[in-house]
Amino acid sequence: MTAASQKTSSSTKSKTKTKGSFEPRIVAFCCNWCSYAGADLAGTSRMQMPPNVRIIRINCTGRIDPQFILDSLYQGADGVLISGCHPGDCHYTSGNLKLRGRFALLKNLVEEAGVNPERIHLQWASAAEGDVFTKGVTGMVERIKKIGPNPARKGD
């Protein structure tokens, strides 16, 4: 084998290895009153879910600034999950309804910023729905694995 073909062969192997071993980094913004408690229930109940998520507890999904989402993606998160109280069950009356109304605009903003809008997802999960939170994280990880790493992601 020549030096050039060895270099090409090792380069191909490293790309294959990197693609095959890609583990997404997911940032989850969870409301304090429902989804964070649901995530806690999932953990204390020992429900199986990928360890790829980093949870940020917020008082209410209605308080999410779109810049939080953009900053997460620009700093290398492969996906962002927003998880809040079910519509009508918000501790602050209508915060989750405000987010639901803004979410379509948020997806457009993310797309205009040059990021695939499939990298963000909104779900509703109550404090008693640890399984819903687990399914949301698992689905998000699977979707991001299909999309691939965030181009803004720095080397591992």
C-alpha positions in Angstrom: 0.0 0.0 0.0 1.4 3.4 -0.9 1.5 6.3 1.5 -1.2 8.2 -0.3 -3.6 5.2 -0.3 -2.8 4.6 3.4 -3.7 8.2 4.2 -6.9 8.0 2.2 -7.8 4.7 3.9 -7.2 6.0 7.4 -9.1 9.2 6.6 -12.1 7.2 5.4 -12.0 5.1 8.5 -11.8 8.1 10.9 -14.8 9.7 9.1 -16.8 6.4 9.3 -15.9 6.0 13.0 -16.9 9.6 13.7 -20.2 9.3 12.0 -21.0 6.0 13.5 -20.1 7.1 17.0 -21.9 10.4 16.9 -23.8 11.1 20.1 -25.9 14.2 20.0 -25.8 16.9 22.7 -29.3 18.0 23.6 -30.2 21.0 25.7 -33.6 20.8 27.3 -35.4 23.8 28.7 -37.9 22.4 31.3 -40.5 24.4 33.2 -40.0 24.1 37.0 -43.5 23.1 37.8 -44.3 20.2 35.4 -41.6 19.1 33.0 -38.7 19.4 35.4 -40.6 17.4 37.9 -41.5 14.9 35.2 -37.8 14.5 34.3 -37.1 14.0 38.0 -39.8 11.3 38.2 -38.2 9.6 35.2 -34.9 9.6 37.0 -36.1 8.4 40.3 -38.3 5.7 38.6 -35.1 4.6 36.8 -36.8 4.9 33.4 -34.3 4.3 30.6 -33.4 7.3 28.4 -30.3 8.4 26.6 -27.8 10.4 28.7 -27.4 13.0 25.9 -29.6 15.7 27.5 -28.6 18.5 29.7 -31.5 20.0 31.5 -31.9 23.7 32.3 -34.7 24.5 34.7 -36.7 27.6 34.0 -39.7 29.0 35.8 -42.0 28.9 32.8 -41.6 28.1 29.1 -43.3 31.5 28.4 -40.1 33.1 29.7 -37.9 31.5 27.1 -36.1 34.1 25.0 -35.4 33.0 21.4 -31.8 34.0 22.0 -31.5 31.1 24.5 -32.3 28.7 21.7 -30.0 30.4 19.2 -27.1 30.6 21.8 -27.5 26.9 22.6 -27.2 26.0 18.9 -24.4 28.4 18.2 -22.4 27.1 21.1 -22.6 23.5 19.7 -25.8 21.9 21.0 -27.0 19.5 18.3 -30.7 20.0 19.4 -32.9 21.9 21.8 -35.9 20.4 23.5 -38.4 22.7 25.1 -40.7 20.9 27.6 -43.5 22.6 29.4 -46.8 22.2 31.2 -49.8 21.0 29.2 -51.9 23.9 27.7 -54.3 25.1 30.4 -52.2 23.7 33.3 -49.6 26.5 33.5 -48.6 27.6 37.0 -48.5 31.1 35.6 -51.9 30.8 33.8 -50.8 31.3 30.2 -47.0 31.1 29.8 -47.1 27.9 27.9 -49.8 29.3 25.6 -47.5 32.2 24.8 -44.7 29.9 24.0 -46.9 27.7 21.8 -47.9 30.9 19.9 -44.2 31.9 19.5 -42.9 28.5 18.6 -43.7 28.7 14.8 -42.0 32.0 14.8 -39.0 30.5 16.7 -38.7 27.8 14.1 -38.6 30.4 11.3 -36.0 32.4 13.2 -33.8 29.4 13.6 -34.2 28.5 9.9 -33.3 32.1 9.0 -30.2 31.9 11.2 -29.1 29.0 9.0 -29.9 26.1 11.3 -32.2 23.2 10.5 -35.5 23.9 12.4 -35.8 20.1 13.1 -33.1 20.7 15.7 -35.7 22.2 18.0 -38.7 20.4 19.5 -41.6 21.4 21.8 -43.4 18.9 24.0 -45.8 19.0 26.9 -45.1 16.8 30.0 -46.7 17.1 33.4 -45.0 16.2 36.7 -46.6 12.8 36.6 -45.5 12.0 33.0 -41.9 10.9 33.4 -42.5 8.5 30.5 -43.6 11.3 28.2 -40.4 13.2 29.1 -38.3 10.0 28.5 -40.0 9.4 25.1 -39.4 13.1 24.1 -35.7 12.8 24.9 -35.3 9.5 23.2 -37.2 10.8 20.1 -35.1 13.9 20.0 -31.8 11.9 20.2 -33.0 9.6 17.3 -34.0 12.6 15.2 -30.7 14.4 15.7 -28.7 11.3 14.9 -30.5 11.2 11.5 -29.8 14.9 10.9 -26.2 14.6 12.0 -23.9 16.9 14.1 -24.5 20.6 14.4 -22.1 22.4 12.0 -21.4 24.8 14.8 -20.3 22.0 17.1 -16.6 22.2 18.1 -14.4 19.1 18.1 -14.9 16.5 20.7 
